[in-house]
Amino acid sequence: MTINPTDFKQAMAQFATGVTIVTTTHQGQPIGITASSFSSLSAEPPLVMVSLSKRLFTHQVIADTGTFAVNVLAAHHRERGMIFAGMRPEVEDRFAGIAVDTAVTGCAIFPDALAWLDCTVWAMYDGGDHTIFVGEVQDVWAADSDMPLLYHNRLWRRSEALDEPTLPVHADIIEVGPRDGLQTQEKLVPTALKVDLIRRLAAAGVRRIQVTSFVHPKLVPQMADAEAVCAQLPDIPGVQYNGLVLNLRGLERAHKAGLKHVDMGVPATETMSQRNANCSIAEGMARMAEMVQQARAWGMTVRAGVQVAFGCAYEGPVERGRVVSLARQFLAMGIDELSLADSAGLGNPNQIRRVLQEIRPLAQQTPIVLHLHDTRGMGLANCLAALKNGVTLFDTSFGGLGGCPFIQGARGNIPTEDTLFMMHEMGINTGVDGTAVAHISRDLETFFGFELPGKIYKIGD
């Protein structure tokens, strides 16, 4: 088959030191592996090169069959790239749910790829623990679009050097208003109203809601009805309720209240640790290990992490190395999610970026949740920085209510409806109706008798 040089050049232009999936066929079944070492060698004849580890099964099959195809991934193929890289070990069939065509050589090709090249092995070179396969292109195709997926700083995203910033196509919010948003309010909120707020949030499409905290009523009177709230939670398929726990006693209360998901953490500074839990950081981490183990025994999922990770109201800037060290310890406990909290609202986008670039590679498959406060108006800017660095889980609070009773000067969380508006305007899907959440904030403004920090709820439908 004669390859059009223009088509070949267009296909290669789609690959900007990015990510490909190299496929072949074994016993009639497609197999494939993610690779980033791929380049063109010659236009006449059209030759390409891919390097694969000798330990890979795909390597051996290509060596035996003499055929392979290279599929160039688009920016929205991030999850597919991670699956074929073996970073989703729970996925048994990597091709499940993906449209696949058969190339001239019989190899699998993805019709939605930015480009694909079907090859026969022209030569093989020993590269130590790798083999360099040189393929002669038998068929080629390239799309008109130009949005390659890049393996950049181990973040699986487009490089910031390109014109378009990297943003995910989907993000999830975790509504913490019923806990964080209400806990510092002087006017007590009736249990029935709390349950109604939770019901309305679920109806708006929120699928994760922090409903209460199990702390001593004398410390946080607003949360004195934790068990009563849990007893009246609506049973809605797909909606997950979680509660904040500070110690084993709180964990036991959450378990007896029927919650299956708990949130816990340790501050990154000694002063805050003493004020929050009356113990040192080391003592707090020891407690966390015991709590995680007990929660596991009760069949609960655990989200745990570092509080005041981006600055402390009492000690000022927090050393990044300390945050990374605490995160590493939490991950070693086998938690389900790692949270990083800007509890005092002192963080800035540069801090967010730098901390995430160190912690994300450590977290690997453990999701990271950002808990951002808007004390100095940096909340949404920090949220955007996190989105651009691969985080897709964020705590938010209706109307921007919130604040920690143990942190001097702390203000509310990033407002749910403001966050939703920003994400939706940028094309990020959340599955949540921001207008419905804004209605909740308006009703709370009436109930409390003061203007909430959020902005979007004031605009109207």
Wavefront OBJ file of the C-alpha trace (Angstrom):
o trace
v 0.000 0.000 0.000
v 1.315 3.448 -0.955
v 1.236 5.946 1.891
v 0.455 9.561 1.082
v 3.371 11.631 2.503
v 0.980 14.419 3.506
v -1.171 12.022 5.530
v 1.913 10.602 7.202
v 3.223 14.051 8.157
v -0.205 15.082 9.472
v -0.401 11.953 11.617
v 3.045 12.569 13.068
v 2.197 16.207 13.714
v -0.514 15.057 16.121
v 2.148 13.502 18.336
v 3.826 16.225 20.399
v 5.982 14.050 22.674
v 2.715 12.812 24.058
v 0.980 9.528 24.778
v 0.194 6.650 22.441
v -1.313 3.201 22.813
v 0.600 0.549 20.925
v -1.655 -2.357 19.952
v -1.310 -5.746 18.329
v -3.279 -9.004 18.263
v -2.755 -12.207 20.208
v -4.812 -15.323 19.370
v -7.459 -13.180 17.726
v -7.786 -10.807 20.704
v -6.548 -7.191 20.782
v -3.899 -6.262 23.347
v -2.224 -2.947 23.969
v 0.062 -0.890 26.172
v 0.576 2.836 26.739
v 3.872 4.220 25.437
v 5.364 7.696 25.194
v 8.599 6.853 23.352
v 7.471 7.161 19.753
v 8.838 9.085 16.786
v 9.174 9.127 13.003
v 12.415 8.004 11.369
v 11.854 8.377 7.656
v 9.281 9.752 5.231
v 10.397 7.603 2.293
v 9.715 4.890 3.159
v 7.441 5.973 6.042
v 9.131 4.536 9.111
v 8.283 5.047 12.776
v 9.971 3.906 15.972
v 8.529 2.732 19.289
v 10.477 1.437 22.293
v 8.962 -1.199 24.589
v 10.251 -2.927 27.686
v 11.201 -6.564 27.185
v 9.187 -7.434 30.302
v 5.914 -6.561 28.583
v 3.746 -9.275 27.121
v 2.862 -6.876 24.285
v 6.565 -6.660 23.443
v 6.806 -10.406 22.957
v 3.677 -10.570 20.815
v 4.938 -7.801 18.499
v 8.284 -9.557 18.204
v 6.491 -12.798 17.269
v 3.811 -11.414 14.914
v 5.818 -8.598 13.322
v 2.876 -6.196 13.383
v 1.744 -3.298 15.556
v -0.376 -0.160 15.410
v 0.212 3.164 17.137
v -2.784 5.182 18.353
v -2.162 8.836 19.293
v -4.382 9.850 22.209
v -6.334 13.092 22.514
v -6.446 15.253 25.638
v -9.782 13.753 26.718
v -8.328 10.218 26.567
v -6.478 10.623 29.876
v -8.355 7.796 31.589
v -7.837 5.477 28.630
v -4.119 6.181 28.670
v -3.923 5.398 32.392
v -5.874 2.152 31.923
v -3.538 0.916 29.201
v -0.551 2.014 31.320
v -1.690 -0.443 33.992
v -2.603 2.317 36.447
v -6.134 0.951 36.832
v -5.423 -2.651 37.936
v -9.087 -3.231 38.716
v -9.889 -2.988 34.981
v -9.744 -6.531 33.589
v -10.594 -5.760 29.950
v -8.766 -2.650 28.782
v -10.789 -2.529 25.550
v -14.198 -2.733 27.242
v -16.536 0.057 26.156
v -14.080 1.443 23.578
v -14.860 1.526 19.867
v -12.191 -0.532 18.075
v -11.594 -1.118 14.374
v -9.259 -3.599 12.690
v -6.329 -2.304 10.657
v -4.850 -3.833 7.495
v -2.412 -5.888 9.565
v -5.182 -7.053 11.891
v -4.073 -4.819 14.758
v -6.592 -2.859 16.821
v -7.016 0.833 16.045
v -9.157 3.455 17.791
v -11.360 5.421 15.355
v -11.611 8.289 17.885
v -7.824 8.667 18.225
v -6.106 11.813 16.998
v -4.172 9.596 14.609
v -3.260 5.976 14.056
v -0.515 4.260 12.104
v -0.669 0.587 11.127
v 2.800 -0.971 10.828
v 4.779 -4.083 10.051
v 8.084 -4.540 11.849
v 10.870 -3.340 9.521
v 13.704 -3.825 12.022
v 14.362 -4.560 15.703
v 17.228 -3.141 17.767
v 18.368 -4.266 21.189
v 18.199 -1.387 23.682
v 19.199 -3.184 26.866
v 16.028 -3.777 28.859
v 14.025 -2.423 25.889
v 13.642 -3.294 22.242
v 13.389 -0.563 19.632
v 10.844 -1.604 17.018
v 11.048 0.183 13.690
v 7.772 -0.124 11.838
v 7.029 0.454 8.170
v 3.679 2.225 7.931
v 1.105 0.246 5.962
v -1.868 2.518 6.578
v -2.376 5.855 8.306
v -5.133 8.232 9.401
v -5.166 11.608 11.173
v -7.939 13.829 12.538
v -8.200 17.530 11.822
v -8.232 18.458 15.527
v -5.038 19.053 17.497
v -5.423 18.325 21.212
v -2.864 15.626 22.111
v -2.640 14.090 25.556
v 0.769 14.781 27.061
v 2.652 12.905 29.733
v 3.893 16.109 31.388
v 5.562 16.056 34.813
v 3.815 12.727 35.449
v 0.482 14.561 35.483
v -1.068 13.061 32.304
v -2.246 16.364 30.921
v -1.624 18.940 28.248
v 1.480 20.994 28.818
v 1.005 24.571 29.993
v 3.346 25.555 27.172
v 0.522 24.888 24.715
v -2.118 27.468 23.911
v -5.012 25.832 25.758
v -4.738 25.260 29.533
v -5.378 21.750 30.750
v -8.801 21.265 32.304
v -10.695 18.067 33.067
v -13.968 17.333 31.319
v -15.624 16.390 34.625
v -15.216 17.377 38.270
v -17.117 16.462 41.432
v -18.079 18.636 44.350
v -18.546 17.416 47.894
v -21.059 19.623 49.660
v -19.872 20.387 53.201
v -22.426 23.092 53.949
v -24.508 21.028 56.412
v -21.338 20.604 58.508
v -18.688 23.229 57.769
v -21.174 25.803 56.559
v -23.354 25.668 59.661
v -20.968 24.785 62.484
v -19.955 28.358 63.380
v -23.390 29.942 63.045
v -24.808 31.327 66.294
v -28.427 30.761 65.336
v -29.168 27.080 65.843
v -30.494 25.334 62.758
v -33.299 22.872 63.524
v -32.633 19.243 62.691
v -35.605 19.164 60.325
v -34.175 22.101 58.338
v -30.755 20.434 58.114
v -32.329 17.255 56.757
v -34.371 19.288 54.267
v -31.219 21.073 53.072
v -29.558 17.697 52.530
v -32.584 16.423 50.625
v -32.599 19.493 48.371
v -28.865 19.179 47.714
v -29.348 15.588 46.605
v -32.245 16.628 44.378
v -29.940 19.214 42.779
v -27.577 16.423 41.751
v -25.031 16.536 44.584
v -23.868 12.973 45.149
v -21.560 13.455 48.129
v -22.647 15.398 51.198
v -20.888 15.916 54.516
v -23.888 15.901 56.811
v -22.431 16.543 60.274
v -19.457 16.211 62.618
v -19.215 14.067 65.717
v -17.632 16.492 68.173
v -18.467 17.389 71.758
v -21.638 19.544 71.840
v -19.981 22.023 74.202
v -17.296 22.737 71.605
v -19.612 22.943 68.584
v -23.242 23.299 69.745
v -24.539 23.437 66.154
v -23.528 19.779 65.683
v -25.172 18.492 68.873
v -27.877 16.754 66.830
v -25.475 14.632 64.751
v -27.211 11.335 65.515
v -30.663 12.844 64.955
v -29.622 14.161 61.533
v -28.188 10.790 60.507
v -31.340 9.007 61.640
v -33.442 11.105 59.242
v -31.213 11.095 56.163
v -33.166 10.309 52.993
v -32.213 7.015 51.364
v -31.353 8.115 47.814
v -29.526 5.721 45.455
v -26.086 7.014 44.487
v -25.890 9.635 47.244
v -23.055 9.227 49.753
v -23.227 10.758 53.222
v -20.137 11.286 55.341
v -19.325 12.759 58.720
v -16.270 14.411 60.244
v -14.674 12.605 63.202
v -11.840 13.868 65.393
v -11.168 10.849 67.613
v -12.143 7.246 68.314
v -15.189 8.360 70.292
v -16.426 10.363 67.327
v -15.727 7.447 64.990
v -17.743 5.135 67.217
v -20.653 7.607 67.222
v -20.540 7.842 63.424
v -20.559 4.045 63.151
v -23.518 3.681 65.522
v -25.326 6.446 63.598
v -25.095 4.311 60.465
v -22.610 6.325 58.422
v -20.430 4.313 56.035
v -18.010 7.127 55.163
v -15.926 9.266 57.509
v -13.542 12.193 57.162
v -10.597 12.833 59.488
v -7.340 14.764 59.520
v -4.357 16.197 61.337
v -3.119 19.811 61.152
v 0.321 20.496 59.722
v 1.311 22.773 62.636
v 1.711 22.010 66.335
v -0.272 25.049 67.472
v -3.260 24.121 65.372
v -3.003 20.480 66.423
v -3.199 21.462 70.087
v -6.149 23.793 69.480
v -8.010 21.329 67.267
v -7.399 18.022 69.076
v -5.358 18.856 72.198
v -2.420 16.738 71.074
v 0.820 16.942 69.110
v 1.071 16.148 65.414
v 2.819 12.856 66.197
v 0.115 11.897 68.673
v -2.541 12.894 66.148
v -1.021 10.704 63.432
v -0.889 7.766 65.845
v -4.575 8.315 66.586
v -5.328 8.471 62.886
v -3.658 5.110 62.263
v -5.760 3.537 64.991
v -8.925 5.195 63.701
v -8.297 4.097 60.116
v -7.801 0.523 61.281
v -11.007 0.608 63.336
v -13.007 2.202 60.530
v -11.831 -0.553 58.203
v -12.959 -3.164 60.722
v -16.406 -1.564 60.668
v -16.522 -1.563 56.868
v -16.250 2.211 56.540
v -14.402 4.126 53.848
v -11.946 6.731 55.066
v -10.970 10.094 53.736
v -8.067 11.549 55.698
v -5.551 14.268 55.207
v -3.614 17.350 56.126
v -5.319 20.398 57.607
v -3.844 23.927 57.330
v -1.721 22.480 54.530
v -1.180 25.860 52.865
v -0.738 28.161 55.843
v -1.599 28.422 59.516
v -3.317 31.372 61.197
v -1.019 30.914 64.219
v 2.319 29.801 62.776
v 2.143 31.341 59.317
v 3.622 29.589 56.252
v 3.777 25.798 56.354
v 6.849 24.019 55.012
v 5.913 22.025 51.928
v 8.074 19.104 53.012
v 6.023 18.689 56.174
v 2.799 18.491 54.186
v 4.320 15.937 51.832
v 5.591 13.871 54.769
v 2.177 13.805 56.454
v 0.483 12.952 53.161
v 2.912 10.072 52.675
v 2.077 8.749 56.165
v -1.642 8.942 55.500
v -1.269 7.124 52.183
v 0.685 4.366 53.938
v -2.368 3.819 56.164
v -4.344 2.692 53.112
v -6.907 5.496 53.141
v -9.492 5.751 50.352
v -8.970 9.460 49.651
v -6.357 12.026 50.610
v -7.569 15.504 51.526
v -5.529 18.698 51.563
v -7.183 21.558 53.401
v -6.487 25.265 53.148
v -8.312 25.583 56.465
v -7.268 29.189 57.112
v -7.608 30.345 53.503
v -3.947 31.394 53.260
v -3.013 29.463 50.124
v -2.285 30.859 46.682
v -2.320 29.200 43.227
v 1.450 28.791 43.142
v 1.400 26.922 46.453
v -1.421 24.708 45.238
v 0.514 23.847 42.090
v 3.779 23.097 43.862
v 2.238 20.945 46.584
v 0.146 18.971 44.107
v 3.091 18.357 41.803
v 4.878 16.683 44.705
v 1.947 14.787 46.198
v 0.104 13.560 43.114
v 2.847 11.128 42.077
v 2.883 9.778 45.649
v -0.895 9.371 45.734
v -0.943 7.394 42.478
v -4.476 5.940 42.336
v -5.660 7.467 45.626
v -7.937 10.437 44.789
v -6.982 13.848 46.171
v -9.648 16.184 47.549
v -9.053 19.919 47.955
v -10.794 21.695 50.845
v -10.484 25.408 50.126
v -11.526 28.402 52.198
v -12.005 31.862 50.730
v -10.689 33.960 53.603
v -8.696 36.272 51.308
v -10.664 35.864 48.111
v -8.265 33.298 46.627
v -10.575 30.302 46.819
v -11.684 29.992 43.204
v -8.221 30.903 41.909
v -6.840 28.053 44.011
v -9.590 25.780 42.721
v -8.627 26.596 39.138
v -4.960 25.932 39.882
v -5.892 22.528 41.300
v -8.075 21.716 38.277
v -5.159 22.505 35.984
v -2.996 20.165 38.044
v -5.265 17.155 37.825
v -7.530 17.434 40.894
v -11.235 16.853 40.241
v -12.667 16.596 43.780
v -13.503 19.742 45.789
v -15.274 20.535 49.042
v -17.721 23.420 48.640
v -20.399 25.017 50.812
v -23.708 26.570 49.840
v -23.504 30.349 49.750
v -19.860 30.249 50.880
v -20.828 29.621 54.514
v -18.236 28.034 56.747
v -15.252 28.504 58.970
v -13.396 26.626 61.655
v -14.227 27.376 65.312
v -10.587 26.659 66.206
v -8.974 28.985 63.636
v -8.762 32.707 64.271
v -10.142 34.723 61.346
v -11.118 31.727 59.199
v -13.865 32.434 56.697
v -16.161 30.298 54.603
v -15.514 27.612 52.053
v -15.587 28.314 48.343
v -19.295 28.764 47.509
v -20.894 25.770 45.851
v -22.876 27.718 43.270
v -19.902 30.004 42.452
v -17.677 26.969 41.931
v -20.302 25.294 39.771
v -20.720 28.445 37.688
v -16.978 28.715 37.062
v -16.683 25.057 36.124
v -19.726 25.030 33.873
v -18.602 28.204 32.087
v -15.292 26.484 31.331
v -16.988 23.397 29.967
v -16.396 21.174 32.991
v -19.350 18.908 33.723
v -20.406 18.351 37.350
v -23.892 16.891 37.102
v -25.142 19.440 39.644
v -27.820 22.089 39.078
v -26.219 25.324 40.258
v -29.515 27.217 40.136
v -31.100 24.763 42.548
v -28.191 25.209 44.962
v -28.510 28.991 44.642
v -32.129 28.702 45.776
v -30.918 26.936 48.926
v -28.492 29.776 49.626
v -31.227 32.385 49.197
v -33.434 30.556 51.678
v -30.542 30.379 54.159
v -29.942 34.113 53.763
v -33.547 34.650 54.811
v -33.233 32.193 57.715
v -30.037 33.701 59.131
v -30.930 37.292 58.322
v -27.615 38.265 56.749
v -25.991 38.255 53.319
v -23.930 35.165 52.572
v -20.392 35.421 51.137
v -21.310 33.812 47.796
v -21.957 35.855 44.665
v -23.881 33.800 42.146
v -26.878 33.138 44.399
v -27.533 36.899 44.549
v -27.866 37.232 40.768
v -31.075 35.242 40.391
v -32.131 32.647 37.825
l 1 2 3 4 5 6 7 8 9 10 11 12 13 14 15 16 17 18 19 20 21 22 23 24 25 26 27 28 29 30 31 32 33 34 35 36 37 38 39 40 41 42 43 44 45 46 47 48 49 50 51 52 53 54 55 56 57 58 59 60 61 62 63 64 65 66 67 68 69 70 71 72 73 74 75 76 77 78 79 80 81 82 83 84 85 86 87 88 89 90 91 92 93 94 95 96 97 98 99 100 101 102 103 104 105 106 107 108 109 110 111 112 113 114 115 116 117 118 119 120 121 122 123 124 125 126 127 128 129 130 131 132 133 134 135 136 137 138 139 140 141 142 143 144 145 146 147 148 149 150 151 152 153 154 155 156 157 158 159 160 161 162 163 164 165 166 167 168 169 170 171 172 173 174 175 176 177 178 179 180 181 182 183 184 185 186 187 188 189 190 191 192 193 194 195 196 197 198 199 200 201 202 203 204 205 206 207 208 209 210 211 212 213 214 215 216 217 218 219 220 221 222 223 224 225 226 227 228 229 230 231 232 233 234 235 236 237 238 239 240 241 242 243 244 245 246 247 248 249 250 251 252 253 254 255 256 257 258 259 260 261 262 263 264 265 266 267 268 269 270 271 272 273 274 275 276 277 278 279 280 281 282 283 284 285 286 287 288 289 290 291 292 293 294 295 296 297 298 299 300 301 302 303 304 305 306 307 308 309 310 311 312 313 314 315 316 317 318 319 320 321 322 323 324 325 326 327 328 329 330 331 332 333 334 335 336 337 338 339 340 341 342 343 344 345 346 347 348 349 350 351 352 353 354 355 356 357 358 359 360 361 362 363 364 365 366 367 368 369 370 371 372 373 374 375 376 377 378 379 380 381 382 383 384 385 386 387 388 389 390 391 392 393 394 395 396 397 398 399 400 401 402 403 404 405 406 407 408 409 410 411 412 413 414 415 416 417 418 419 420 421 422 423 424 425 426 427 428 429 430 431 432 433 434 435 436 437 438 439 440 441 442 443 444 445 446 447 448 449 450 451 452 453 454 455 456 457 458 459 460 461
